[in-house]
Amino acid sequence: MPEEDVSLPTDLFVIQLQAGCGASEVDRRGRVEHLASGQAMRFSEEGELWAFVDRVLATARERD
């Protein structure tokens, strides 16, 4: 099956969850990286993850 040419948005994030963390667990730990800027951070709770994403996207909007 041939691969399709799929365009992806430039504001992609990679989220790595610590081993043993599952979707049903309240306490999530891991690392998040914004691929376009290279900004990254470790987080120990879900709120920190989403605060980072919001901050990075707000900065990107200010530059546009």
C-alpha positions in Angstrom: 0.0 0.0 0.0 1.6 3.3 -1.0 2.1 6.0 1.6 0.0 9.1 1.3 1.6 12.5 1.5 0.1 13.8 4.7 0.8 17.4 5.8 1.1 17.8 9.5 0.7 21.0 11.5 4.0 22.7 12.7 2.9 23.1 16.3 3.4 19.5 17.3 4.1 18.3 20.8 5.6 15.0 21.9 4.4 13.8 25.3 6.3 11.0 27.0 4.6 9.4 30.0 6.7 7.8 32.7 6.5 4.0 32.7 3.7 2.8 34.8 1.5 5.8 34.2 -1.8 4.9 32.6 -4.6 6.9 31.2 -6.8 6.0 34.2 -4.2 7.3 36.7 -4.8 10.8 38.1 -1.1 11.4 38.9 0.7 11.6 35.5 4.4 12.2 35.2 6.5 12.7 32.1 8.1 15.0 29.7 6.7 17.3 26.9 8.5 18.9 24.0 7.4 21.4 21.4 9.1 20.2 18.2 9.2 23.5 16.3 10.9 25.4 19.1 12.7 22.7 21.0 11.3 23.9 24.3 10.8 21.0 26.7 10.0 20.4 30.3 9.3 17.6 32.8 5.9 17.6 34.5 4.7 15.8 37.6 1.0 16.6 37.2 -1.4 17.1 34.3 -1.9 20.7 35.0 1.8 21.5 34.5 1.6 19.7 31.1 -1.3 21.8 29.9 0.1 25.1 31.3 3.3 24.4 29.2 1.3 23.8 26.1 -0.8 26.9 26.6 2.3 29.0 27.2 4.1 27.8 24.1 1.1 28.3 21.9 0.4 31.8 23.3 4.1 32.7 22.5 3.7 31.4 19.0 0.5 33.4 18.4 2.3 36.6 19.7 5.0 36.1 17.0 2.5 35.7 14.2 
